Amino acid sequence: MHIIVLEQYPSSRRGGQGIVLFEVCRLLAARGHRITLLYTQEDNLLSDYRKFSTLIKLNKFIVSRPQDVLNFLADIRNINQQLISEDSIILSNEVPNIPFGYLLSKSKNIPLLCYLHYTPEPSLWTAFCQSKGLQRWKTLIVGTLHRWQIYPAMTGVKRFIAVSQQTKSNWVDSKGSNLDKIIDVVHNGVDLDIYKPASGNISKETKVISYIGRLDKEKGLETLLRAFSLLLKGTNAQLLIAGKPVADNEDYQQSLILLSLDLGIEKFVKFLGHVSDTIDIYQKSDITVLPSQWPEPFGRVIIESMACGTPVIASSIGGIPEVLTGEFQDFLFAPGNETQLSNTLRKIIDWRNQQPELAHKCRQHIISKFSLLNTVDAVEKILINQINSPNISIKTEDKYGTT
């Protein structure tokens, strides 16, 4: 099978979606499938992709300006001439990449599939109201142009792969009930040979709580800082915050630093910036926290941390409850509720002494439900089925309006 992958930024720094795609492609290549990566901007995973795939840099996956049209069509023609074979299939890692994938698919009659890592974008009216100044009109004009391309092109996608049942439900609710027929749910998985507990016992007086991820408002970091300040009243602890802003600018990170000063906890909080190798942080942490206030599609940090034997407390929103199941449901808290988060932290912070078996339970939970091998098996089966099945589209309901 020849898999043509569409990825704008081959990066591990923009959340879990880039890492998920890379790991799936790496193992599919190891199983003998050919991978061709089409990308538009260079980023930190490109050199790793080069080890097992063919790389082709393109101009755009979607037209944003009139001058983009000629380059867009030229790329379609060049890819048709170079790559397409009878066993080819297209896998887009993002919905905005679909216009390019759609034309490529139609021109050679090969299947197009798309990952759904995120919930649908807000309406143009909502985006317009949330913007300011000239940015509002740019959002309206470019957003309209993009939607005119994306939504019709979505009808050419044969299957979607959603990372959680909640993500699937959000898309069905937004775009029409018929979409339910062509969305498969495949939970993310983690490489258990890479994410594993530290060797030897960890014994220390200061408890370590960690957050790893984007430093954006929707991640609920204010809730974490306030909950941590409550925890410090009677507990010797340190909070590690690893990551950088993506959607928000550096001013937001500065506001978090100022909040820690206002709460009087600045001596106990460390902002680490972007950390490439997060395994060491998971291993030395007593608890990882994911305090999201937006409908997190999956929450990859959860399975990474638990594979390392470190329990996770997370907000009960989006796809997170699909990961923290069984006895781990007790580690969920209401989004934005710093009191509940603090109480949950206090309840399990000393688990190494009171429940030393918890590390093993965390890892076994991931082994049984969220291994990378299970994820790749499921994705591979979906891809092969589409190559072998009739090339029939399923129409979605007309809920693609631009407002």
MIDOTI-6264 format. One record per residue: x, y, z of N, C-alpha, C in turn. Coordinates in steps of 0.2 Angstrom, whole numbers, padded with zeros to 4 digits, always signed. Layout:
<pts>
XYZXYZXYZ...
</pts>
This chain:
<pts>
+0004-0006+0000+0000+0000+0000+0004+0006+0000+0002+0011-0004+0006+0017-0005+0002+0023-0001+0004+0026+0004+0000+0031+0008+0003+0037+0007-0001+0042+0004+0001+0049+0003-0002+0053+0008+0003+0055+0012+0001+0059+0019+0001+0066+0018-0004+0070+0020-0004+0077+0019-0003+0080+0026+0002+0084+0027+0003+0087+0034+0007+0094+0033+0003+0099+0035+0006+0106+0034+0013+0106+0037+0013+0105+0044+0019+0106+0048+0021+0099+0051+0026+0096+0049+0028+0089+0052+0032+0091+0059+0028+0092+0064+0030+0095+0070+0027+0091+0076+0032+0091+0082+0029+0088+0088+0028+0093+0093+0028+0100+0091+0027+0105+0095+0020+0109+0095+0016+0106+0091+0009+0109+0090+0004+0105+0093+0005+0101+0098+0000+0096+0101+0001+0089+0099-0003+0085+0101-0003+0078+0099-0004+0076+0092-0007+0080+0088-0009+0077+0081-0003+0076+0077+0003+0080+0078+0009+0079+0074+0012+0072+0076+0012+0071+0082+0016+0065+0085+0012+0059+0083+0005+0059+0084+0001+0053+0082+0002+0051+0075+0002+0056+0070+0003+0054+0063+0010+0052+0062+0015+0055+0065+0022+0052+0064+0023+0045+0066+0020+0043+0072+0021+0037+0075+0017+0032+0071+0011+0033+0068+0007+0029+0064+0011+0027+0058+0014+0033+0055+0017+0032+0048+0024+0028+0049+0027+0029+0055+0033+0025+0056+0032+0018+0056+0027+0016+0060+0026+0009+0060+0023+0006+0054+0019+0010+0051+0016+0007+0044+0022+0006+0039+0027+0011+0039+0032+0010+0035+0036+0003+0037+0037+0002+0044+0040-0004+0046+0037-0010+0044+0030-0010+0042+0026-0015+0040+0027-0016+0033+0030-0012+0029+0031-0013+0022+0027-0008+0018+0023-0004+0021+0020+0001+0017+0024+0007+0015+0023+0009+0009+0027+0015+0006+0023+0022+0009+0027+0026+0011+0025+0032+0014+0028+0038+0010+0023+0043+0007+0025+0049+0004+0022+0055+0008+0027+0059+0011+0024+0064+0015+0024+0071+0011+0018+0074+0010+0018+0080+0007+0017+0085+0012+0021+0090+0012+0021+0095+0017+0022+0102+0014+0020+0108+0018+0021+0114+0016+0026+0119+0020+0027+0117+0026+0032+0120+0030+0037+0115+0033+0043+0117+0034+0048+0113+0037+0047+0113+0045+0048+0108+0048+0048+0108+0056+0052+0102+0058+0052+0102+0065+0057+0097+0068+0056+0090+0067+0050+0087+0065+0050+0080+0063+0052+0078+0056+0054+0083+0052+0055+0082+0045+0061+0077+0044+0066+0078+0048+0072+0074+0047+0071+0067+0049+0066+0066+0054+0064+0059+0056+0060+0056+0051+0055+0059+0048+0051+0057+0042+0056+0054+0036+0061+0058+0035+0066+0056+0030+0069+0049+0030+0069+0047+0036+0072+0040+0037+0068+0034+0034+0061+0036+0034+0057+0030+0031+0052+0032+0026+0052+0038+0023+0047+0041+0019+0050+0045+0013+0047+0046+0008+0048+0051+0003+0045+0058+0004+0049+0063+0004+0047+0070+0006+0046+0074+0000+0040+0077-0001+0039+0082-0006+0036+0089-0003+0039+0094-0004+0037+0101-0002+0032+0104-0007+0027+0106-0004+0022+0109-0009+0021+0117-0007+0017+0120-0010+0015+0127-0009+0010+0128-0004+0004+0125-0006-0002+0126-0002-0006+0120-0002-0010+0118+0003-0015+0113+0003-0022+0117+0002-0023+0123+0002-0029+0127+0002-0027+0134-0001-0032+0136-0005-0030+0143-0008-0033+0149-0003-0028+0153-0001-0030+0159+0003-0030+0165-0001-0026+0166-0007-0026+0172-0010-0026+0170-0018-0028+0174-0022-0029+0173-0029-0022+0170-0032-0017+0173-0030-0010+0171-0033-0008+0164-0031-0012+0161-0026-0010+0154-0024-0013+0149-0029-0018+0151-0033-0021+0146-0038-0017+0142-0042-0012+0146-0046-0008+0143-0051-0003+0138-0048+0000+0140-0042+0004+0135-0038+0001+0129-0036-0005+0130-0033-0010+0125-0031-0011+0120-0036-0013+0122-0042-0015+0117-0048-0008+0114-0051-0003+0118-0051+0004+0115-0053+0006+0109-0048+0005+0110-0042+0007+0105-0037+0002+0098-0038-0004+0099-0040-0009+0094-0041-0006+0090-0047-0004+0094-0053-0002+0090-0059+0005+0087-0058+0009+0090-0054+0016+0086-0053+0015+0080-0049+0011+0080-0044+0010+0074-0039+0007+0069-0044+0002+0071-0048-0001+0065-0052+0004+0062-0056+0008+0066-0059+0013+0063-0064+0018+0059-0060+0020+0060-0054+0026+0057-0050+0024+0051-0046+0018+0051-0043+0017+0047-0037+0011+0042-0038+0006+0043-0041+0000+0039-0041+0001+0032-0044-0001+0027-0040-0001+0020-0042-0008+0017-0040-0009+0011-0042-0015+0008-0041-0017+0006-0033-0011+0006-0029-0012+0005-0022-0011+0011-0018-0012+0017-0021-0011+0023-0018-0018+0025-0014-0017+0028-0008-0022+0031-0004-0020+0037-0001-0024+0042+0000-0022+0048+0003-0025+0049+0010-0020+0051+0015-0022+0052+0022-0021+0059+0024-0026+0063+0025-0025+0070+0027-0025+0070+0035-0020+0074+0038-0020+0074+0045-0024+0080+0048-0027+0084+0043-0031+0090+0046-0036+0091+0040-0042+0094+0043-0047+0096+0038-0045+0101+0033-0041+0106+0035-0040+0111+0031-0035+0109+0025-0033+0103+0025-0029+0100+0020-0033+0097+0014-0039+0096+0016-0044+0092+0012-0045+0095+0004-0045+0101+0003-0046+0103-0004-0040+0101-0008-0034+0100-0006-0029+0098-0011-0030+0090-0011-0031+0087-0006-0033+0080-0006-0038+0078-0010-0044+0082-0010-0050+0081-0014-0048+0081-0022-0045+0086-0024-0043+0086-0031-0038+0081-0033-0034+0079-0029-0029+0074-0030-0033+0067-0031-0037+0066-0026-0041+0060-0026-0046+0059-0032-0049+0065-0034-0054+0065-0040-0050+0064-0046-0044+0067-0047-0041+0067-0053-0038+0060-0055-0037+0056-0050-0034+0049-0051-0039+0043-0048-0045+0045-0045-0049+0041-0043-0046+0036-0037-0043+0039-0033-0040+0035-0027-0044+0038-0020-0044+0034-0015-0048+0035-0009-0044+0041-0005-0048+0045-0002-0046+0051+0002-0049+0049+0009-0044+0049+0014-0046+0049+0021-0044+0055+0025-0047+0056+0031-0045+0062+0035-0045+0060+0042-0040+0062+0046-0040+0062+0053-0044+0067+0056-0048+0066+0061-0051+0071+0065-0048+0072+0072-0043+0076+0073-0040+0077+0079-0043+0083+0083-0047+0087+0080-0050+0092+0083-0058+0093+0082-0061+0097+0086-0068+0098+0085-0069+0103+0080-0075+0103+0077-0076+0108+0071-0075+0115+0073-0072+0119+0069-0071+0126+0070-0077+0130+0072-0077+0135+0075-0083+0139+0077-0086+0143+0070-0092+0145+0071-0094+0148+0065-0091+0155+0063-0091+0157+0057-0088+0163+0055-0090+0169+0059-0096+0169+0061-0099+0174+0065-0096+0175+0072-0095+0169+0075-0091+0168+0081-0084+0170+0081-0081+0168+0075-0074+0170+0074-0073+0177+0073-0078+0180+0069-0078+0187+0068-0079+0191+0074-0083+0189+0079-0084+0193+0085-0078+0192+0090-0075+0187+0089-0069+0186+0094-0063+0189+0092-0063+0192+0085-0057+0195+0083-0058+0203+0084-0052+0207+0083-0053+0214+0084-0049+0217+0078-0052+0224+0076-0049+0228+0071-0049+0225+0064-0043+0226+0061-0043+0223+0054-0043+0216+0054-0041+0212+0059-0040+0205+0060-0047+0202+0059-0053+0206+0061-0060+0204+0060-0061+0203+0053-0059+0207+0049-0061+0207+0042-0057+0202+0038-0051+0201+0040-0047+0196+0037-0049+0189+0039-0052+0188+0045-0055+0182+0047-0061+0181+0043-0065+0186+0042-0071+0185+0038-0070+0183+0031-0065+0186+0028-0064+0185+0021-0060+0179+0019-0055+0178+0023-0051+0171+0022-0055+0165+0025-0059+0166+0030-0063+0161+0033-0068+0159+0028-0071+0164+0025-0076+0162+0020-0073+0158+0014-0068+0161+0011-0064+0158+0006-0062+0150+0007-0060+0149+0013-0058+0142+0015-0064+0138+0016-0069+0140+0019-0075+0136+0019-0078+0134+0013-0078+0139+0008-0080+0137+0001-0076+0131-0002-0070+0131+0000-0066+0125-0002-0067+0119+0002-0067+0120+0009-0066+0114+0013-0073+0110+0013-0079+0113+0014-0085+0110+0015-0087+0106+0009-0087+0108+0003-0088+0104-0003-0083+0098-0004-0077+0100-0002-0072+0094-0003-0073+0089+0002-0076+0090+0008-0077+0085+0013-0081+0080+0011-0086+0081+0006-0090+0076+0003-0086+0071-0001-0080+0072-0003-0076+0067-0006-0072+0063-0002-0072+0064+0005-0068+0060+0010-0072+0053+0011-0069+0047+0010-0072+0041+0010-0073+0039+0018-0068+0040+0022-0068+0039+0029-0065+0044+0033-0067+0045+0039-0064+0050+0043-0062+0045+0049-0056+0047+0052-0054+0044+0058-0054+0049+0064-0058+0048+0069-0059+0052+0075-0055+0049+0080-0052+0053+0084-0047+0051+0090-0051+0049+0096-0058+0051+0096-0062+0049+0102-0069+0049+0100-0073+0046+0104-0080+0045+0102-0083+0052+0103-0081+0056+0108-0083+0063+0108-0082+0067+0102-0076+0067+0100-0074+0070+0094-0079+0069+0088-0080+0062+0087-0085+0060+0082-0092+0063+0083-0094+0063+0089-0101+0066+0091-0101+0073+0089-0096+0077+0091-0095+0084+0089-0096+0085+0082-0093+0081+0078-0093+0082+0070-0100+0080+0068-0103+0075+0070-0109+0073+0068-0114+0078+0070-0114+0081+0076-0119+0086+0078-0118+0092+0074-0112+0094+0071-0111+0100+0068-0112+0099+0060-0110+0094+0057-0111+0093+0050-0116+0088+0047-0120+0085+0052-0125+0081+0049-0125+0074+0051-0130+0070+0052-0131+0064+0055-0128+0058+0050-0128+0060+0044-0125+0055+0039-0118+0054+0040-0115+0059+0043-0107+0059+0044-0106+0053+0048-0110+0051+0052-0109+0046+0057-0107+0039+0054-0110+0038+0048-0108+0032+0044-0101+0031+0041-0098+0037+0041-0091+0037+0038-0085+0039+0043-0087+0039+0049-0082+0041+0054-0080+0035+0059-0074+0032+0059-0072+0027+0063-0068+0030+0069-0069+0028+0075-0065+0030+0081-0059+0026+0082-0054+0029+0082-0047+0025+0084-0044+0029+0089-0044+0027+0095-0040+0031+0101-0033+0031+0099-0030+0036+0101-0022+0037+0101-0019+0031+0105-0013+0030+0103-0009+0025+0107-0002+0027+0108+0001+0024+0113+0008+0026+0115+0013+0021+0114+0019+0022+0112+0024+0017+0111+0027+0015+0118+0025+0009+0120+0027+0007+0127+0034+0005+0128+0038+0005+0123+0045+0004+0123+0049+0010+0125+0045+0016+0123+0048+0022+0124+0046+0025+0131+0039+0025+0132+0036+0028+0138+0035+0022+0143+0040+0022+0148+0040+0017+0153+0042+0020+0160+0041+0016+0165+0043+0019+0172+0050+0019+0172+0053+0024+0177+0060+0024+0178+0062+0018+0182+0068+0016+0181+0070+0010+0185+0072+0012+0192+0071+0007+0197+0072+0009+0204+0066+0013+0207+0067+0013+0214+0061+0017+0217+0063+0024+0218+0058+0028+0218+0058+0035+0219+0056+0037+0226+0060+0040+0229+0058+0042+0236+0061+0050+0237+0056+0054+0239+0058+0061+0240+0053+0064+0244+0055+0070+0248+0051+0073+0252+0046+0078+0248+0049+0081+0243+0045+0086+0240+0041+0082+0234+0034+0083+0234+0030+0080+0229+0031+0084+0223+0031+0081+0217+0031+0085+0211+0025+0084+0207+0022+0089+0205+0016+0089+0200+0018+0093+0194+0016+0090+0188+0018+0092+0182+0012+0094+0177+0013+0099+0173+0009+0100+0167+0013+0100+0161+0011+0096+0156+0015+0096+0149+0010+0098+0144+0011+0103+0140+0007+0104+0134+0007+0112+0132+0003+0114+0128+0002+0121+0126+0001+0125+0132+0004+0131+0132+0002+0136+0137-0003+0141+0133-0009+0139+0133-0015+0143+0130-0020+0143+0135-0024+0148+0134-0030+0149+0139-0034+0143+0140-0036+0140+0134-0041+0134+0134-0038+0128+0138-0032+0128+0140-0029+0123+0144-0030+0123+0151-0033+0129+0154-0035+0129+0161-0029+0130+0166-0024+0133+0164-0018+0133+0168-0019+0138+0174-0024+0143+0174-0025+0147+0180-0028+0143+0185-0033+0138+0183-0036+0133+0188-0031+0129+0191-0026+0127+0187-0020+0123+0190-0016+0127+0195-0014+0133+0194-0010+0137+0198-0014+0139+0205-0021+0140+0204-0025+0141+0210-0026+0135+0214-0027+0129+0211-0027+0123+0215-0021+0121+0218-0015+0123+0215-0009+0121+0218-0007+0126+0224-0009+0132+0224-0009+0137+0229-0013+0134+0235-0018+0131+0234-0022+0128+0240-0019+0122+0243-0016+0118+0238-0012+0112+0240-0006+0113+0245-0003+0119+0243+0003+0120+0247+0002+0122+0254-0004+0123+0256-0006+0124+0263-0006+0117+0267+0000+0115+0269+0000+0108+0272+0004+0103+0268+0006+0104+0262+0010+0099+0258+0016+0103+0255+0021+0099+0255+0028+0101+0252+0028+0099+0245+0027+0103+0240+0026+0102+0233+0029+0107+0229+0031+0104+0223+0033+0109+0217+0029+0107+0211+0028+0113+0207+0024+0112+0201+0029+0114+0195+0029+0109+0190+0033+0110+0184+0028+0111+0178+0029+0116+0175+0025+0118+0169+0029+0118+0163+0028+0113+0158+0032+0112+0152+0028+0114+0146+0031+0118+0142+0027+0120+0136+0028+0127+0134+0025+0129+0128+0025+0136+0126+0018+0138+0123+0017+0144+0123+0011+0146+0119+0011+0144+0112+0005+0142+0109+0004+0141+0102-0002+0145+0100-0008+0145+0102-0013+0149+0100-0013+0156+0103-0010+0157+0109-0009+0163+0112-0002+0165+0112-0001+0172+0113+0006+0174+0112+0010+0174+0119+0016+0177+0119+0020+0176+0125+0017+0180+0131+0012+0185+0129+0009+0189+0135+0005+0184+0139+0002+0179+0137-0002+0174+0141+0003+0171+0146+0009+0168+0143+0013+0165+0148+0015+0170+0154+0017+0176+0152+0018+0181+0157+0013+0182+0162+0007+0182+0160+0001+0182+0164+0001+0177+0169+0003+0171+0167+0003+0165+0172+0009+0166+0177+0014+0169+0175+0020+0170+0179+0017+0176+0185+0014+0181+0182+0011+0186+0187+0006+0183+0192+0002+0178+0189-0003+0175+0194+0000+0171+0199+0006+0168+0197+0010+0164+0203+0012+0169+0208+0014+0175+0205+0017+0180+0210+0011+0182+0215+0006+0184+0212+0000+0186+0216-0002+0181+0221-0002+0174+0219-0004+0169+0224+0002+0168+0229+0007+0170+0228+0013+0169+0232+0016+0162+0232+0016+0159+0226+0018+0153+0225+0024+0152+0220+0027+0158+0218+0032+0158+0213+0038+0154+0214+0040+0153+0221+0046+0149+0223+0045+0142+0221+0038+0140+0221+0037+0133+0220+0035+0131+0213+0035+0136+0208+0033+0135+0202+0038+0136+0197+0040+0131+0192+0045+0132+0187+0042+0131+0180+0043+0137+0176+0041+0136+0169+0047+0134+0165+0046+0128+0162+0052+0125+0159+0053+0127+0152+0048+0130+0149+0048+0131+0141+0046+0124+0138+0048+0124+0131+0047+0118+0127+0052+0113+0129+0049+0107+0131+0054+0101+0132+0053+0096+0127+0058+0094+0124+0058+0089+0118+0057+0082+0121+0061+0080+0126+0060+0074+0129+0056+0074+0136+0050+0073+0136+0046+0074+0142+0046+0068+0146+0049+0062+0144+0048+0056+0148+0051+0057+0155+0057+0060+0156+0060+0062+0162+0056+0065+0167+0052+0070+0164+0047+0074+0168+0042+0069+0171+0039+0065+0166+0034+0060+0169+0036+0056+0174+0042+0053+0173+0045+0048+0178+0046+0051+0185+0049+0057+0185+0050+0060+0192+0044+0064+0195+0039+0064+0191+0033+0067+0194+0029+0062+0198+0025+0065+0203+0021+0061+0207+0014+0061+0204+0012+0066+0201+0005+0067+0197+0006+0072+0191+0003+0070+0186+0002+0074+0180-0005+0077+0180-0005+0083+0178-0012+0086+0178-0014+0089+0171-0020+0088+0169-0022+0090+0162-0029+0094+0164-0028+0101+0165-0034+0105+0168-0038+0108+0162-0039+0105+0156-0042+0108+0151-0049+0111+0152-0050+0117+0149-0057+0119+0149-0060+0119+0142-0057+0117+0137-0060+0116+0131-0061+0108+0130-0066+0107+0125-0067+0099+0124-0061+0096+0121-0056+0094+0125-0050+0091+0123-0052+0085+0119-0050+0084+0113-0052+0078+0108-0050+0072+0111-0044+0071+0114-0041+0065+0117-0038+0066+0124-0032+0070+0123-0028+0071+0129-0022+0066+0129-0018+0066+0124-0012+0062+0124-0007+0061+0130-0007+0067+0133-0003+0068+0139-0004+0062+0144-0011+0061+0145-0013+0056+0149-0010+0049+0148-0010+0047+0142-0008+0040+0141+0000+0040+0141+0003+0045+0139+0011+0045+0140+0013+0045+0147+0009+0049+0152+0011+0049+0159+0009+0042+0162+0004+0040+0161+0002+0033+0164+0006+0027+0162+0008+0028+0155+0013+0022+0153+0019+0023+0157+0021+0029+0159+0027+0029+0164+0026+0028+0171+0020+0026+0172+0018+0024+0179+0016+0030+0184+0014+0035+0181+0013+0041+0184+0005+0043+0183+0001+0043+0189-0006+0044+0188-0007+0051+0186-0013+0052+0183-0015+0059+0180-0022+0061+0183-0022+0067+0184-0029+0070+0186-0031+0075+0181-0037+0074+0178-0039+0078+0172-0046+0081+0173-0047+0086+0169-0054+0089+0169-0059+0084+0165-0065+0083+0167-0070+0079+0164-0073+0083+0158-0070+0083+0153-0072+0086+0147-0069+0083+0140-0073+0084+0135-0071+0081+0129-0070+0074+0129-0064+0071+0126-0063+0064+0126-0059+0062+0132-0058+0066+0136-0054+0064+0142-0057+0058+0146-0064+0058+0147-0067+0053+0151-0067+0046+0147-0065+0046+0141-0064+0040+0137-0058+0037+0139-0053+0040+0142-0046+0038+0143-0046+0036+0151-0048+0040+0155-0049+0039+0162-0055+0035+0164-0055+0029+0163-0061+0025+0164-0059+0020+0170-0065+0016+0172-0064+0012+0178-0062+0015+0184-0057+0013+0188-0056+0016+0194-0053+0023+0193-0050+0024+0187-0047+0031+0186-0052+0036+0185-0059+0035+0185-0064+0040+0184-0063+0044+0191-0061+0042+0196-0060+0046+0202-0055+0051+0201-0051+0051+0196-0046+0056+0195-0048+0062+0191-0055+0062+0189-0058+0067+0185-0061+0073+0190-0060+0079+0187-0063+0084+0191-0067+0089+0186-0071+0093+0189-0075+0098+0185-0071+0103+0182-0071+0105+0175-0067+0110+0172-0068+0116+0176-0062+0120+0178-0062+0126+0181-0063+0126+0188-0064+0120+0191-0065+0120+0198-0059+0118+0202-0055+0124+0204-0049+0123+0208-0049+0120+0214-0055+0120+0218-0056+0117+0224-0056+0110+0224-0060+0107+0219-0060+0100+0217-0054+0097+0215-0050+0101+0211-0044+0099+0209-0039+0098+0215-0039+0103+0219-0034+0103+0225-0036+0097+0229-0042+0096+0230-0044+0091+0235-0042+0084+0232-0043+0083+0225-0041+0077+0222-0033+0076+0222-0030+0081+0221-0022+0081+0222-0020+0079+0229-0023+0082+0234-0022+0081+0241-0023+0073+0243-0029+0071+0240-0031+0064+0241-0026+0059+0239-0022+0060+0233-0018+0055+0230-0011+0057+0230-0009+0063+0232-0002+0065+0231+0003+0060+0234+0001+0057+0240+0006+0052+0243+0005+0045+0241+0003+0044+0235+0001+0037+0233+0007+0032+0233+0013+0035+0232+0019+0031+0232+0020+0027+0239+0018+0030+0244+0018+0027+0251+0011+0023+0253+0006+0026+0251-0001+0023+0252-0003+0018+0247-0002+0019+0241-0004+0015+0236+0001+0013+0231+0007+0010+0233+0012+0009+0228+0011+0005+0222+0005+0001+0222+0003-0003+0217+0000+0002+0211-0001+0008+0212-0005+0012+0208+0000+0013+0201+0006+0013+0202+0010+0014+0196+0009+0008+0191+0009+0002+0194+0008-0004+0189+0001-0004+0186-0004-0001+0190-0011-0001+0188-0011+0004+0182-0008+0010+0183-0008+0015+0177-0005+0012+0171+0000+0009+0171+0004+0006+0165-0001+0000+0162-0004-0004+0166-0008-0009+0164-0014-0007+0160-0016-0001+0163-0022+0002+0159-0020+0004+0152-0014+0007+0151-0012+0009+0145-0011+0003+0140-0007-0002+0143-0006-0008+0139-0012-0011+0136-0017-0012+0140-0023-0015+0138-0027-0011+0134-0027-0004+0134-0032+0000+0130-0029+0005+0125-0023+0007+0126-0020+0012+0122-0013+0011+0120-0011+0005+0118-0005+0004+0115-0004+0007+0108+0002+0009+0106+0003+0011+0099+0001+0006+0094+0003-0001+0095+0002-0006+0091-0006-0007+0089-0010-0006+0095-0017-0007+0093-0020-0001+0089-0017+0005+0090-0019+0011+0086-0017+0009+0078-0011+0007+0077-0008+0006+0070-0012+0000+0067-0014-0005+0071-0018-0010+0068-0024-0008+0065-0028-0003+0069-0034-0001+0068-0034+0004+0061-0029+0008+0061-0028+0013+0056-0026+0009+0049-0022+0004+0050-0020+0000+0044-0026-0004+0041-0030-0006+0045-0036-0010+0043-0041-0005+0039-0042+0001+0042-0046+0006+0039-0044+0007+0032-0037+0009+0031-0034+0010+0025-0035+0005+0020-0033-0001+0022-0033-0007+0017-0041-0008+0015-0045-0008+0019-0052-0009+0018-0055-0004+0012-0052+0003+0013-0054+0008+0008-0051+0006+0001-0045+0004+0001-0042+0002-0006-0046-0004-0009-0048-0008-0005-0051-0014-0008-0059-0013-0009-0062-0008-0006-0069-0007-0007-0071-0003-0013-0077-0003-0015-0079+0002-0020-0078+0009-0019-0077+0013-0023-0075+0020-0022-0082+0024-0022-0086+0023-0017-0093+0026-0017-0093+0031-0011-0095+0037-0013-0096+0043-0008-0102+0042-0004-0102+0045+0002-0108+0045+0006-0110+0053+0007-0115+0055+0005-0117+0062+0005-0118+0064+0013-0116+0070+0015-0118+0072+0021-0123+0077+0021-0127+0078+0026-0132+0083+0026-0129+0090+0025-0134+0094+0022-0131+0101+0020-0131+0106+0027-0126+0105+0031-0125+0109+0037-0118+0113+0036-0116+0114+0030-0110+0117+0029-0110+0124+0028-0115+0128+0030-0115+0135+0030-0109+0139+0032-0108+0145+0030-0102+0149+0032-0103+0153+0038-0109+0152+0041-0110+0157+0047-0111+0152+0053
</pts>
